[in-house]
Amino acid sequence: MRIFLSLVLLLPLLAWANQTVLIYQSKGEKQCEGGGVSLSDSRQKLRNAGVEVIHSKCGYRTGVEIMAVCGASTLKILLHEIKVSDLEKADDIGMQRAGTLVSKEEGTGYEFRQCPNA
């Protein structure tokens, strides 16, 4: 009976440990100048913080307008799928949940895009 109760209590924790979440950071690219963080550098930053990266993609914020002027930021973002259990480590290095970009009321969100030079 004791083993059964232990399993009943542990199973939800094991399921939670395997759940994933999508996080992002701004690419930091500037209009007319390019630059910013590469997808591989962003992934490595997570790994250096002890975060297991399951999958990475380039993306673009949608439903947001920015001024078209050289030197201003672009809407490009870098997205990574990680385990929920690593979310705090990712937060500590400035990553945010991609879900925070989504607002049905405001019509904002994100979409995946092909990475340049990929």
Secondary structure, DSSP 8 states (H G I E B T S, - for coil): -HHHHHHHHHHHHHHHHT-EEEEEEE---BTTTB----HHHHHHHHHHTT--EEEEEEEEEES------TTSB-SEEEEEEEEGGGHHHHHHTT-EEGGGG-BTTTTBEEEEE--TT-
